């Protein structure tokens, strides 16, 4: 990957946060490109992932953590919940040994670097989902798109088999890299 994955993840979270600050009071129940997810459910998903990151990078298992965060964790201030959780997640990925630790994920154990890469990709794609849902600028950082596309080329089949992404969408041969990446994730750019 051409960028430090920790920096990519931090920047993806910053991009999500900038769109999150644009959500109006009447937009929380809008649908997103994620099937059956409202804006609030999407934000809750990302906050949950942020809360899991320090725990899983510290060696805890999903079973040990799941009851703690598999619920609505946004409370009355979704933006603050996101900001606090993002700060904790970023601190965890920059901690010494985080990238070489073993993260015990539902589908098996992976090195911390792979886990952080998955978190980065999820944050980046969900930034587009959020922007689309609320009508904000949906252009993603081209450097992050390139990094995600490079990683996802090898990871796509596993994601598809696990059923966590929709079927690949066809795009014109001259489509830009963001459109191709989103299509690989089953999104219509």
Secondary structure, DSSP 8 states (H G I E B T S, - for coil): --S-HHHHHHHHHHHHHHHHTT--GGGTT-B-SSTT-BHHHHHHHHHHHHHHHHHHHTT-BHHHHHHHHSS---TT-HHHHHHHHHHHHHHHHHSTTGGGSEEEETTEEEEHHHHHHHHHHHHHHHHHHHHHHHT------HHHHHHHHHHHHHHHHHHHHHT-S-------TT--HHHHHHHHTT---
